[in-house]
Amino acid sequence: MNLAVIGLGRIGCIHAENLNMLPNTNLVAVSDIDQMVANDLAKTYGCLALSVPDIMDSKNIEGIVICSPTPTHTELIKLGSRCGKAIFCEKPIDLSINQVRKCLKYVDNFNGFLMIGFNRRFDPNFFQLKEKISSGSLGNPEIIQIISRDPNPPTREYTKTSGGIFKDMMIHDFDMVLYILNEAPNSVMAYGSNLFTEHGDTKDYDTATAILTMQGGQQIIISNSRRTTYGYDQRVEIHCSKGTIAAQNMRPSDIEIATKNGFSRPKLHEFFMSRYSEAYKIEMMAFVESFTNGTQPSPSGAAGLNSLLIAEAAGQSVKSGKPVKLSGLQL
């Protein structure tokens, strides 16, 4: 499959590197608003540095991987659909639910191929966790606890356009709930605080918790923090009627040393680039295989809308101090 990457920030560079190495893929072109960045990466991988119009016009390029800033996503998705490209787009599709709905309708009108970048679905540990829950061997899920903590808060400039902690960070956790349970929650109650940063006019939080309730009464507790002193903290625990299953933190090395002074282990991964390096490779493989085999891509555009609906409701709950009913989710 011949592909082009649009947007060469951290995640764009990760996808470009993986596409350059994966079998059955051919990185044909890269594009970025900074032409020097595009030229340098094109030289590294022996591909072309093209403008977006040139990528869309090229009959040799079958698919595009959109990693540009969020405000550009919907127009690039529409353009790609119109030009017959298979599309992979990083989350979120847009910060506006109305704009996402319009975009997805546009894609459907062209019978477009759209996959959304929720990389945690492709993490081997989380995948095994879902498979175990789906098998029913542990009984019915009753309580889910998800912890996501970043090493450092984002820059103020990033925060101004990110959509806030619920749409930028916790949206991954909302997607994990939908992915694991394959069921839509009834309501969300959320809390947000600023414990160590001053976001001012960005109206964001550095610490947040959300409690989702499901139709059967199950409870999901999600906690996010923009700061840790010990690395990138990512954990999931599911308590079921017949037992409990947990996906613990991953480390670059799993060795443990014991001496008279006690036990010691390596630190956690520093951030998402290394923690989810394997997931990003599997994610791109799934995108290519789905296109090649003519199957429906997953996560779909609807998955992108579902998580955004929950994130929007969580933001409303913080402001009102009350639970918010959820509706319009499509599984």
Phi and psi restraints in degrees (value plus and minus 20) as a CYANA .aco file:
   2 ASN   PHI    -110.4   -70.4
   2 ASN   PSI     104.4   144.4
   3 LEU   PHI    -151.2  -111.2
   3 LEU   PSI     138.5   178.5
   4 ALA   PHI    -151.5  -111.5
   4 ALA   PSI     122.7   162.7
   5 VAL   PHI    -126.0   -86.0
   5 VAL   PSI     108.0   148.0
   6 ILE   PHI    -131.8   -91.8
   6 ILE   PSI      96.7   136.7
   7 GLY   PHI      78.3   118.3
   7 GLY   PSI      92.5   132.5
   8 LEU   PHI    -138.0   -98.0
   8 LEU   PSI      26.0    66.0
   9 GLY   PHI     -99.0   -59.0
   9 GLY   PSI    -175.9  -135.9
  10 ARG   PHI     -78.9   -38.9
  10 ARG   PSI     -69.3   -29.3
  11 ILE   PHI     -93.9   -53.9
  11 ILE   PSI     -54.0   -14.0
  12 GLY   PHI     -82.5   -42.5
  12 GLY   PSI     -60.5   -20.5
  13 CYS   PHI     -87.0   -47.0
  13 CYS   PSI     -56.2   -16.2
  14 ILE   PHI     -82.9   -42.9
  14 ILE   PSI     -67.7   -27.7
  15 HIS   PHI     -85.1   -45.1
  15 HIS   PSI     -59.3   -19.3
  16 ALA   PHI     -81.9   -41.9
  16 ALA   PSI     -63.9   -23.9
  17 GLU   PHI     -82.1   -42.1
  17 GLU   PSI     -64.0   -24.0
  18 ASN   PHI     -86.6   -46.6
  18 ASN   PSI     -62.4   -22.4
  19 LEU   PHI     -84.8   -44.8
  19 LEU   PSI     -51.0   -11.0
  20 ASN   PHI     -90.4   -50.4
  20 ASN   PSI     -43.0    -3.0
  21 MET   PHI    -123.7   -83.7
  21 MET   PSI     -48.2    -8.2
  22 LEU   PHI     -89.8   -49.8
  22 LEU   PSI     126.3   166.3
  23 PRO   PHI     -89.1   -49.1
  23 PRO   PSI     135.2   175.2
  24 ASN   PHI      44.6    84.6
  24 ASN   PSI      -2.8    37.2
  25 THR   PHI    -149.2  -109.2
  25 THR   PSI     131.1   171.1
  26 ASN   PHI    -158.3  -118.3
  26 ASN   PSI      90.7   130.7
  27 LEU   PHI     -96.1   -56.1
  27 LEU   PSI      83.3   123.3
  28 VAL   PHI    -105.6   -65.6
  28 VAL   PSI     -58.5   -18.5
  29 ALA   PHI    -174.4  -134.4
  29 ALA   PSI     137.2   177.2
  30 VAL   PHI    -150.9  -110.9
  30 VAL   PSI     136.4   176.4
  31 SER   PHI    -168.0  -128.0
  31 SER   PSI     120.8   160.8
  32 ASP   PHI    -173.6  -133.6
  32 ASP   PSI     133.6   173.6
  33 ILE   PHI     -82.6   -42.6
  33 ILE   PSI     -47.6    -7.6
  34 ASP   PHI    -112.5   -72.5
  34 ASP   PSI      83.9   123.9
  35 GLN   PHI     -82.4   -42.4
  35 GLN   PSI     -52.6   -12.6
  36 MET   PHI     -85.1   -45.1
  36 MET   PSI     -59.1   -19.1
  37 VAL   PHI     -82.4   -42.4
  37 VAL   PSI     -64.9   -24.9
  38 ALA   PHI     -83.2   -43.2
  38 ALA   PSI     -63.4   -23.4
  39 ASN   PHI     -82.0   -42.0
  39 ASN   PSI     -62.4   -22.4
  40 ASP   PHI     -85.2   -45.2
  40 ASP   PSI     -63.1   -23.1
  41 LEU   PHI     -90.8   -50.8
  41 LEU   PSI     -57.1   -17.1
  42 ALA   PHI     -81.3   -41.3
  42 ALA   PSI     -59.3   -19.3
  43 LYS   PHI     -85.7   -45.7
  43 LYS   PSI     -59.6   -19.6
  44 THR   PHI     -81.2   -41.2
  44 THR   PSI     -62.0   -22.0
  45 TYR   PHI    -123.8   -83.8
  45 TYR   PSI     -16.5    23.5
  46 GLY   PHI      45.6    85.6
  46 GLY   PSI      16.1    56.1
  47 CYS   PHI    -140.1  -100.1
  47 CYS   PSI    -192.3  -152.3
  48 LEU   PHI    -115.1   -75.1
  48 LEU   PSI     130.6   170.6
  49 ALA   PHI    -125.4   -85.4
  49 ALA   PSI      85.7   125.7
  50 LEU   PHI    -139.1   -99.1
  50 LEU   PSI     137.8   177.8
  51 SER   PHI     -96.4   -56.4
  51 SER   PSI     143.2   183.2
  52 VAL   PHI     -79.7   -39.7
  52 VAL   PSI     -66.4   -26.4
  53 PRO   PHI     -77.5   -37.5
  53 PRO   PSI     -59.7   -19.7
  54 ASP   PHI     -86.5   -46.5
  54 ASP   PSI     -57.4   -17.4
  55 ILE   PHI     -83.8   -43.8
  55 ILE   PSI     -64.9   -24.9
  56 MET   PHI     -86.4   -46.4
  56 MET   PSI     -54.4   -14.4
  57 ASP   PHI     -97.8   -57.8
  57 ASP   PSI     -39.9     0.1
  58 SER   PHI     -91.9   -51.9
  58 SER   PSI     101.9   141.9
  59 LYS   PHI     -96.6   -56.6
  59 LYS   PSI     -34.0     6.0
  60 ASN   PHI     -99.9   -59.9
  60 ASN   PSI     -41.6    -1.6
  61 ILE   PHI    -114.6   -74.6
  61 ILE   PSI      95.3   135.3
  62 GLU   PHI    -108.4   -68.4
  62 GLU   PSI     -48.1    -8.1
  63 GLY   PHI    -165.1  -125.1
  63 GLY   PSI     137.3   177.3
  64 ILE   PHI    -146.0  -106.0
  64 ILE   PSI     125.4   165.4
  65 VAL   PHI    -134.6   -94.6
  65 VAL   PSI      89.2   129.2
  66 ILE   PHI    -112.0   -72.0
  66 ILE   PSI      94.6   134.6
  67 CYS   PHI    -147.8  -107.8
  67 CYS   PSI      -4.2    35.8
  68 SER   PHI     -96.6   -56.6
  68 SER   PSI     152.6   192.6
  69 PRO   PHI     -77.2   -37.2
  69 PRO   PSI     128.1   168.1
  70 THR   PHI     -69.4   -29.4
  70 THR   PSI     -62.3   -22.3
  71 PRO   PHI     -80.8   -40.8
  71 PRO   PSI     -35.0     5.0
  72 THR   PHI    -114.2   -74.2
  72 THR   PSI     -29.7    10.3
  73 HIS   PHI     -81.6   -41.6
  73 HIS   PSI     -70.6   -30.6
  74 THR   PHI     -83.8   -43.8
  74 THR   PSI     -60.3   -20.3
  75 GLU   PHI     -87.7   -47.7
  75 GLU   PSI     -57.0   -17.0
  76 LEU   PHI     -88.9   -48.9
  76 LEU   PSI     -58.0   -18.0
  77 ILE   PHI     -83.3   -43.3
  77 ILE   PSI     -65.5   -25.5
  78 LYS   PHI     -82.5   -42.5
  78 LYS   PSI     -64.8   -24.8
  79 LEU   PHI     -83.3   -43.3
  79 LEU   PSI     -63.3   -23.3
  80 GLY   PHI     -83.0   -43.0
  80 GLY   PSI     -61.6   -21.6
  81 SER   PHI     -82.4   -42.4
  81 SER   PSI     -63.8   -23.8
  82 ARG   PHI     -82.6   -42.6
  82 ARG   PSI     -51.9   -11.9
  83 CYS   PHI    -112.4   -72.4
  83 CYS   PSI     -15.2    24.8
  84 GLY   PHI      56.4    96.4
  84 GLY   PSI       4.2    44.2
  85 LYS   PHI    -109.1   -69.1
  85 LYS   PSI     123.7   163.7
  86 ALA   PHI     -93.2   -53.2
  86 ALA   PSI     118.5   158.5
  87 ILE   PHI    -144.8  -104.8
  87 ILE   PSI     109.2   149.2
  88 PHE   PHI    -133.3   -93.3
  88 PHE   PSI     107.2   147.2
  89 CYS   PHI    -149.4  -109.4
  89 CYS   PSI     111.2   151.2
  90 GLU   PHI     -84.8   -44.8
  90 GLU   PSI     131.1   171.1
  91 LYS   PHI     -93.3   -53.3
  91 LYS   PSI     139.0   179.0
  92 PRO   PHI    -100.2   -60.2
  92 PRO   PSI     142.1   182.1
  93 ILE   PHI     -82.0   -42.0
  93 ILE   PSI     -62.4   -22.4
  94 ASP   PHI    -184.3  -144.3
  94 ASP   PSI     145.2   185.2
  95 LEU   PHI    -105.3   -65.3
  95 LEU   PSI     -33.8     6.2
  96 SER   PHI    -120.7   -80.7
  96 SER   PSI     104.3   144.3
  97 ILE   PHI     -81.6   -41.6
  97 ILE   PSI     -60.3   -20.3
  98 ASN   PHI     -81.9   -41.9
  98 ASN   PSI     -62.4   -22.4
  99 GLN   PHI     -86.5   -46.5
  99 GLN   PSI     -57.3   -17.3
 100 VAL   PHI     -84.7   -44.7
 100 VAL   PSI     -64.2   -24.2
 101 ARG   PHI     -81.6   -41.6
 101 ARG   PSI     -62.8   -22.8
 102 LYS   PHI     -82.7   -42.7
 102 LYS   PSI     -61.9   -21.9
 103 CYS   PHI     -83.7   -43.7
 103 CYS   PSI     -65.9   -25.9
 104 LEU   PHI     -86.0   -46.0
 104 LEU   PSI     -55.6   -15.6
 105 LYS   PHI     -84.8   -44.8
 105 LYS   PSI     -59.6   -19.6
 106 TYR   PHI     -82.8   -42.8
 106 TYR   PSI     -64.3   -24.3
 107 VAL   PHI     -81.2   -41.2
 107 VAL   PSI     -63.0   -23.0
 108 ASP   PHI     -82.3   -42.3
 108 ASP   PSI     -57.2   -17.2
 109 ASN   PHI     -81.7   -41.7
 109 ASN   PSI     -47.6    -7.6
 110 PHE   PHI    -122.3   -82.3
 110 PHE   PSI      -9.8    30.2
 111 ASN   PHI      31.0    71.0
 111 ASN   PSI      23.5    63.5
 112 GLY   PHI     -92.8   -52.8
 112 GLY   PSI     140.6   180.6
 113 PHE   PHI    -129.0   -89.0
 113 PHE   PSI      90.6   130.6
 114 LEU   PHI    -154.1  -114.1
 114 LEU   PSI     104.9   144.9
 115 MET   PHI    -141.8  -101.8
 115 MET   PSI     119.2   159.2
 116 ILE   PHI    -125.8   -85.8
 116 ILE   PSI     122.7   162.7
 117 GLY   PHI    -104.0   -64.0
 117 GLY   PSI      51.9    91.9
 118 PHE   PHI    -118.2   -78.2
 118 PHE   PSI      65.6   105.6
 119 ASN   PHI     -84.3   -44.3
 119 ASN   PSI     -45.0    -5.0
 120 ARG   PHI     -86.7   -46.7
 120 ARG   PSI     -41.8    -1.8
 121 ARG   PHI     -81.6   -41.6
 121 ARG   PSI     -43.4    -3.4
 122 PHE   PHI    -122.2   -82.2
 122 PHE   PSI     -15.9    24.1
 123 ASP   PHI     -89.5   -49.5
 123 ASP   PSI     106.9   146.9
 124 PRO   PHI     -75.3   -35.3
 124 PRO   PSI     -58.1   -18.1
 125 ASN   PHI     -87.7   -47.7
 125 ASN   PSI     -65.6   -25.6
 126 PHE   PHI     -87.8   -47.8
 126 PHE   PSI     -53.4   -13.4
 127 PHE   PHI     -83.9   -43.9
 127 PHE   PSI     -64.3   -24.3
 128 GLN   PHI     -84.3   -44.3
 128 GLN   PSI     -57.7   -17.7
 129 LEU   PHI     -80.4   -40.4
 129 LEU   PSI     -66.8   -26.8
 130 LYS   PHI     -82.1   -42.1
 130 LYS   PSI     -63.2   -23.2
 131 GLU   PHI     -80.8   -40.8
 131 GLU   PSI     -60.0   -20.0
 132 LYS   PHI     -86.4   -46.4
 132 LYS   PSI     -62.3   -22.3
 133 ILE   PHI     -84.8   -44.8
 133 ILE   PSI     -62.5   -22.5
 134 SER   PHI     -86.3   -46.3
 134 SER   PSI     -47.4    -7.4
 135 SER   PHI     -89.7   -49.7
 135 SER   PSI     -42.2    -2.2
 136 GLY   PHI      61.6   101.6
 136 GLY   PSI     -18.0    22.0
 137 SER   PHI     -87.7   -47.7
 137 SER   PSI     -42.3    -2.3
 138 LEU   PHI    -118.9   -78.9
 138 LEU   PSI     -14.8    25.2
 139 GLY   PHI      63.1   103.1
 139 GLY   PSI    -176.7  -136.7
 140 ASN   PHI    -107.8   -67.8
 140 ASN   PSI     112.2   152.2
 141 PRO   PHI     -81.5   -41.5
 141 PRO   PSI     119.6   159.6
 142 GLU   PHI    -142.6  -102.6
 142 GLU   PSI     -63.0   -23.0
 143 ILE   PHI    -155.3  -115.3
 143 ILE   PSI     110.5   150.5
 144 ILE   PHI    -137.4   -97.4
 144 ILE   PSI     111.0   151.0
 145 GLN   PHI    -140.9  -100.9
 145 GLN   PSI     105.2   145.2
 146 ILE   PHI    -142.2  -102.2
 146 ILE   PSI     108.4   148.4
 147 ILE   PHI    -138.7   -98.7
 147 ILE   PSI     105.9   145.9
 148 SER   PHI    -153.9  -113.9
 148 SER   PSI     100.5   140.5
 149 ARG   PHI    -157.7  -117.7
 149 ARG   PSI     104.7   144.7
 150 ASP   PHI    -105.8   -65.8
 150 ASP   PSI     132.3   172.3
 151 PRO   PHI     -84.6   -44.6
 151 PRO   PSI     -59.5   -19.5
 152 ASN   PHI    -163.1  -123.1
 152 ASN   PSI     129.0   169.0
 153 PRO   PHI     -86.9   -46.9
 153 PRO   PSI     132.1   172.1
 154 PRO   PHI     -90.1   -50.1
 154 PRO   PSI     148.4   188.4
 155 THR   PHI     -88.2   -48.2
 155 THR   PSI     138.9   178.9
 156 ARG   PHI     -81.5   -41.5
 156 ARG   PSI     -58.1   -18.1
 157 GLU   PHI     -83.4   -43.4
 157 GLU   PSI     -61.5   -21.5
 158 TYR   PHI     -84.1   -44.1
 158 TYR   PSI     -63.5   -23.5
 159 THR   PHI     -81.2   -41.2
 159 THR   PSI     -53.0   -13.0
 160 LYS   PHI     -81.2   -41.2
 160 LYS   PSI     -48.4    -8.4
 161 THR   PHI    -136.8   -96.8
 161 THR   PSI     -19.3    20.7
 162 SER   PHI     -98.2   -58.2
 162 SER   PSI     -40.7    -0.7
 163 GLY   PHI      73.0   113.0
 163 GLY   PSI     -23.8    16.2
 164 GLY   PHI      75.2   115.2
 164 GLY   PSI     150.4   190.4
 165 ILE   PHI     -81.6   -41.6
 165 ILE   PSI     -51.5   -11.5
 166 PHE   PHI     -95.4   -55.4
 166 PHE   PSI     -60.6   -20.6
 167 LYS   PHI    -106.0   -66.0
 167 LYS   PSI     -41.2    -1.2
 168 ASP   PHI    -118.6   -78.6
 168 ASP   PSI     -60.4   -20.4
 169 MET   PHI    -131.8   -91.8
 169 MET   PSI     -78.0   -38.0
 170 MET   PHI     -89.3   -49.3
 170 MET   PSI     -35.2     4.8
 171 ILE   PHI     -78.0   -38.0
 171 ILE   PSI     -52.0   -12.0
 172 HIS   PHI     -84.1   -44.1
 172 HIS   PSI     -59.4   -19.4
 173 ASP   PHI     -91.4   -51.4
 173 ASP   PSI     -57.5   -17.5
 174 PHE   PHI     -80.3   -40.3
 174 PHE   PSI     -61.9   -21.9
 175 ASP   PHI     -85.1   -45.1
 175 ASP   PSI     -56.9   -16.9
 176 MET   PHI     -81.4   -41.4
 176 MET   PSI     -58.6   -18.6
 177 VAL   PHI     -82.3   -42.3
 177 VAL   PSI     -67.4   -27.4
 178 LEU   PHI     -84.9   -44.9
 178 LEU   PSI     -58.4   -18.4
 179 TYR   PHI     -86.2   -46.2
 179 TYR   PSI     -65.6   -25.6
 180 ILE   PHI     -93.0   -53.0
 180 ILE   PSI     -63.7   -23.7
 181 LEU   PHI    -113.1   -73.1
 181 LEU   PSI     -41.8    -1.8
 182 ASN   PHI      31.7    71.7
 182 ASN   PSI      22.5    62.5
 183 GLU   PHI    -167.0  -127.0
 183 GLU   PSI     124.0   164.0
 184 ALA   PHI    -107.7   -67.7
 184 ALA   PSI     112.9   152.9
 185 PRO   PHI     -91.7   -51.7
 185 PRO   PSI     137.6   177.6
 186 ASN   PHI    -103.5   -63.5
 186 ASN   PSI     -61.4   -21.4
 187 SER   PHI    -174.5  -134.5
 187 SER   PSI     145.8   185.8
 188 VAL   PHI    -157.5  -117.5
 188 VAL   PSI     115.9   155.9
 189 MET   PHI    -140.2  -100.2
 189 MET   PSI     105.8   145.8
 190 ALA   PHI    -150.0  -110.0
 190 ALA   PSI     134.8   174.8
 191 TYR   PHI    -155.1  -115.1
 191 TYR   PSI     123.0   163.0
 192 GLY   PHI    -158.1  -118.1
 192 GLY   PSI     123.5   163.5
 193 SER   PHI    -161.0  -121.0
 193 SER   PSI     137.3   177.3
 194 ASN   PHI    -134.5   -94.5
 194 ASN   PSI      79.6   119.6
 195 LEU   PHI    -118.0   -78.0
 195 LEU   PSI     -42.4    -2.4
 196 PHE   PHI    -165.9  -125.9
 196 PHE   PSI     -15.7    24.3
 197 THR   PHI    -152.9  -112.9
 197 THR   PSI     139.2   179.2
 198 GLU   PHI    -134.6   -94.6
 198 GLU   PSI      84.4   124.4
 199 HIS   PHI    -110.8   -70.8
 199 HIS   PSI     -36.5     3.5
 200 GLY   PHI      34.2    74.2
 200 GLY   PSI    -145.2  -105.2
 201 ASP   PHI     -92.3   -52.3
 201 ASP   PSI     -25.7    14.3
 202 THR   PHI     -95.4   -55.4
 202 THR   PSI     -39.6     0.4
 203 LYS   PHI      36.2    76.2
 203 LYS   PSI      19.5    59.5
 204 ASP   PHI    -128.5   -88.5
 204 ASP   PSI     154.7   194.7
 205 TYR   PHI    -145.8  -105.8
 205 TYR   PSI     132.4   172.4
 206 ASP   PHI    -120.0   -80.0
 206 ASP   PSI     -32.0     8.0
 207 THR   PHI    -158.5  -118.5
 207 THR   PSI     110.3   150.3
 208 ALA   PHI    -169.0  -129.0
 208 ALA   PSI     128.8   168.8
 209 THR   PHI    -155.0  -115.0
 209 THR   PSI     119.7   159.7
 210 ALA   PHI    -151.5  -111.5
 210 ALA   PSI     119.6   159.6
 211 ILE   PHI    -137.7   -97.7
 211 ILE   PSI      96.7   136.7
 212 LEU   PHI    -121.2   -81.2
 212 LEU   PSI     121.1   161.1
 213 THR   PHI    -134.9   -94.9
 213 THR   PSI     118.6   158.6
 214 MET   PHI    -119.4   -79.4
 214 MET   PSI     150.0   190.0
 215 GLN   PHI     -81.0   -41.0
 215 GLN   PSI     -53.6   -13.6
 216 GLY   PHI    -106.7   -66.7
 216 GLY   PSI     -15.8    24.2
 217 GLY   PHI      75.0   115.0
 217 GLY   PSI     -24.0    16.0
 218 GLN   PHI     -81.3   -41.3
 218 GLN   PSI     130.7   170.7
 219 GLN   PHI    -139.1   -99.1
 219 GLN   PSI     116.8   156.8
 220 ILE   PHI    -141.7  -101.7
 220 ILE   PSI     102.4   142.4
 221 ILE   PHI    -132.3   -92.3
 221 ILE   PSI     100.4   140.4
 222 ILE   PHI    -138.0   -98.0
 222 ILE   PSI     108.8   148.8
 223 SER   PHI    -145.6  -105.6
 223 SER   PSI     115.6   155.6
 224 ASN   PHI    -146.1  -106.1
 224 ASN   PSI     122.2   162.2
 225 SER   PHI    -158.1  -118.1
 225 SER   PSI     124.9   164.9
 226 ARG   PHI    -110.2   -70.2
 226 ARG   PSI     -11.7    28.3
 227 ARG   PHI    -167.9  -127.9
 227 ARG   PSI     111.7   151.7
 228 THR   PHI    -156.0  -116.0
 228 THR   PSI     139.1   179.1
 229 THR   PHI    -122.4   -82.4
 229 THR   PSI     -19.2    20.8
 230 TYR   PHI    -147.2  -107.2
 230 TYR   PSI     -14.0    26.0
 231 GLY   PHI     100.8   140.8
 231 GLY   PSI    -188.2  -148.2
 232 TYR   PHI    -106.8   -66.8
 232 TYR   PSI      91.1   131.1
 233 ASP   PHI    -121.2   -81.2
 233 ASP   PSI      93.3   133.3
 234 GLN   PHI    -157.3  -117.3
 234 GLN   PSI      88.4   128.4
 235 ARG   PHI    -159.1  -119.1
 235 ARG   PSI     127.9   167.9
 236 VAL   PHI    -156.6  -116.6
 236 VAL   PSI     111.7   151.7
 237 GLU   PHI    -150.3  -110.3
 237 GLU   PSI     114.0   154.0
 238 ILE   PHI    -144.5  -104.5
 238 ILE   PSI      96.6   136.6
 239 HIS   PHI    -113.2   -73.2
 239 HIS   PSI     104.9   144.9
 240 CYS   PHI    -139.2   -99.2
 240 CYS   PSI     153.6   193.6
 241 SER   PHI     -86.3   -46.3
 241 SER   PSI     -42.5    -2.5
 242 LYS   PHI    -136.7   -96.7
 242 LYS   PSI     -11.1    28.9
 243 GLY   PHI     137.4   177.4
 243 GLY   PSI    -193.9  -153.9
 244 THR   PHI    -151.4  -111.4
 244 THR   PSI     123.4   163.4
 245 ILE   PHI    -149.5  -109.5
 245 ILE   PSI     121.9   161.9
 246 ALA   PHI    -160.0  -120.0
 246 ALA   PSI     121.3   161.3
 247 ALA   PHI    -127.2   -87.2
 247 ALA   PSI      90.4   130.4
 248 GLN   PHI    -108.2   -68.2
 248 GLN   PSI     155.7   195.7
 249 ASN   PHI     -82.0   -42.0
 249 ASN   PSI     127.6   167.6
 250 MET   PHI    -123.3   -83.3
 250 MET   PSI     131.1   171.1
 251 ARG   PHI    -147.7  -107.7
 251 ARG   PSI     134.9   174.9
 252 PRO   PHI     -77.0   -37.0
 252 PRO   PSI     -49.8    -9.8
 253 SER   PHI    -160.3  -120.3
 253 SER   PSI     123.7   163.7
 254 ASP   PHI    -121.4   -81.4
 254 ASP   PSI      -4.1    35.9
 255 ILE   PHI     -90.3   -50.3
 255 ILE   PSI     132.2   172.2
 256 GLU   PHI    -154.2  -114.2
 256 GLU   PSI     113.4   153.4
 257 ILE   PHI    -133.2   -93.2
 257 ILE   PSI     112.9   152.9
 258 ALA   PHI    -139.9   -99.9
 258 ALA   PSI     109.2   149.2
 259 THR   PHI    -156.1  -116.1
 259 THR   PSI    -196.3  -156.3
 260 LYS   PHI     -84.7   -44.7
 260 LYS   PSI     -36.9     3.1
 261 ASN   PHI    -107.9   -67.9
 261 ASN   PSI     -25.0    15.0
 262 GLY   PHI     102.3   142.3
 262 GLY   PSI    -184.9  -144.9
 263 PHE   PHI    -122.7   -82.7
 263 PHE   PSI     124.3   164.3
 264 SER   PHI    -158.9  -118.9
 264 SER   PSI     126.9   166.9
 265 ARG   PHI    -155.1  -115.1
 265 ARG   PSI     139.7   179.7
 266 PRO   PHI     -83.2   -43.2
 266 PRO   PSI     137.2   177.2
 267 LYS   PHI     -87.0   -47.0
 267 LYS   PSI     145.0   185.0
 268 LEU   PHI     -89.5   -49.5
 268 LEU   PSI     148.6   188.6
 269 HIS   PHI     -77.5   -37.5
 269 HIS   PSI     130.4   170.4
 270 GLU   PHI     -94.2   -54.2
 270 GLU   PSI     -57.1   -17.1
 271 PHE   PHI    -183.5  -143.5
 271 PHE   PSI    -193.6  -153.6
 272 PHE   PHI     -86.4   -46.4
 272 PHE   PSI     -47.5    -7.5
 273 MET   PHI     -80.3   -40.3
 273 MET   PSI     -62.7   -22.7
 274 SER   PHI    -107.3   -67.3
 274 SER   PSI     -58.4   -18.4
 275 ARG   PHI     -79.4   -39.4
 275 ARG   PSI     -60.5   -20.5
 276 TYR   PHI    -129.4   -89.4
 276 TYR   PSI       5.7    45.7
 277 SER   PHI     -79.5   -39.5
 277 SER   PSI     -61.9   -21.9
 278 GLU   PHI     -89.1   -49.1
 278 GLU   PSI     -58.8   -18.8
 279 ALA   PHI     -81.8   -41.8
 279 ALA   PSI     -58.8   -18.8
 280 TYR   PHI     -84.2   -44.2
 280 TYR   PSI     -57.7   -17.7
 281 LYS   PHI     -86.0   -46.0
 281 LYS   PSI     -66.5   -26.5
 282 ILE   PHI     -84.3   -44.3
 282 ILE   PSI     -56.9   -16.9
 283 GLU   PHI     -80.6   -40.6
 283 GLU   PSI     -67.4   -27.4
 284 MET   PHI     -86.4   -46.4
 284 MET   PSI     -57.0   -17.0
 285 MET   PHI     -81.9   -41.9
 285 MET   PSI     -60.7   -20.7
 286 ALA   PHI     -85.3   -45.3
 286 ALA   PSI     -59.1   -19.1
 287 PHE   PHI     -81.4   -41.4
 287 PHE   PSI     -69.2   -29.2
 288 VAL   PHI     -85.7   -45.7
 288 VAL   PSI     -64.2   -24.2
 289 GLU   PHI     -85.2   -45.2
 289 GLU   PSI     -59.0   -19.0
 290 SER   PHI     -83.3   -43.3
 290 SER   PSI     -62.5   -22.5
 291 PHE   PHI     -86.6   -46.6
 291 PHE   PSI     -65.7   -25.7
 292 THR   PHI     -83.6   -43.6
 292 THR   PSI     -59.3   -19.3
 293 ASN   PHI    -107.7   -67.7
 293 ASN   PSI     -26.2    13.8
 294 GLY   PHI      52.0    92.0
 294 GLY   PSI       8.0    48.0
 295 THR   PHI    -119.1   -79.1
 295 THR   PSI     143.5   183.5
 296 GLN   PHI     -89.5   -49.5
 296 GLN   PSI     110.6   150.6
 297 PRO   PHI     -90.3   -50.3
 297 PRO   PSI     128.1   168.1
 298 SER   PHI    -165.2  -125.2
 298 SER   PSI     110.0   150.0
 299 PRO   PHI     -90.5   -50.5
 299 PRO   PSI     120.3   160.3
 300 SER   PHI    -108.7   -68.7
 300 SER   PSI     158.6   198.6
 301 GLY   PHI     -80.3   -40.3
 301 GLY   PSI     -54.7   -14.7
 302 ALA   PHI     -82.2   -42.2
 302 ALA   PSI     -55.8   -15.8
 303 ALA   PHI     -83.5   -43.5
 303 ALA   PSI     -58.8   -18.8
 304 GLY   PHI     -82.9   -42.9
 304 GLY   PSI     -59.8   -19.8
 305 LEU   PHI     -88.8   -48.8
 305 LEU   PSI     -62.9   -22.9
 306 ASN   PHI     -76.3   -36.3
 306 ASN   PSI     -69.6   -29.6
 307 SER   PHI     -87.2   -47.2
 307 SER   PSI     -54.7   -14.7
 308 LEU   PHI     -87.0   -47.0
 308 LEU   PSI     -57.0   -17.0
 309 LEU   PHI     -81.5   -41.5
 309 LEU   PSI     -62.0   -22.0
 310 ILE   PHI     -87.9   -47.9
 310 ILE   PSI     -61.8   -21.8
 311 ALA   PHI     -81.9   -41.9
 311 ALA   PSI     -61.7   -21.7
 312 GLU   PHI     -82.5   -42.5
 312 GLU   PSI     -64.0   -24.0
 313 ALA   PHI     -85.6   -45.6
 313 ALA   PSI     -56.2   -16.2
 314 ALA   PHI     -82.6   -42.6
 314 ALA   PSI     -61.8   -21.8
 315 GLY   PHI     -82.1   -42.1
 315 GLY   PSI     -58.9   -18.9
 316 GLN   PHI     -86.8   -46.8
 316 GLN   PSI     -56.9   -16.9
 317 SER   PHI     -84.9   -44.9
 317 SER   PSI     -61.9   -21.9
 318 VAL   PHI     -77.8   -37.8
 318 VAL   PSI     -64.5   -24.5
 319 LYS   PHI     -88.5   -48.5
 319 LYS   PSI     -59.1   -19.1
 320 SER   PHI    -107.8   -67.8
 320 SER   PSI     -42.2    -2.2
 321 GLY   PHI      54.1    94.1
 321 GLY   PSI      -2.8    37.2
 322 LYS   PHI    -151.1  -111.1
 322 LYS   PSI     138.1   178.1
 323 PRO   PHI     -84.9   -44.9
 323 PRO   PSI     130.5   170.5
 324 VAL   PHI    -140.1  -100.1
 324 VAL   PSI     107.5   147.5
 325 LYS   PHI     -89.7   -49.7
 325 LYS   PSI     123.8   163.8
 326 LEU   PHI    -127.1   -87.1
 326 LEU   PSI     119.5   159.5
 327 SER   PHI    -171.0  -131.0
 327 SER   PSI     142.4   182.4
 328 GLY   PHI      66.2   106.2
 328 GLY   PSI     -17.3    22.7
 329 LEU   PHI     -96.9   -56.9
 329 LEU   PSI     117.9   157.9
 330 GLN   PHI    -141.1  -101.1
 330 GLN   PSI      94.4   134.4
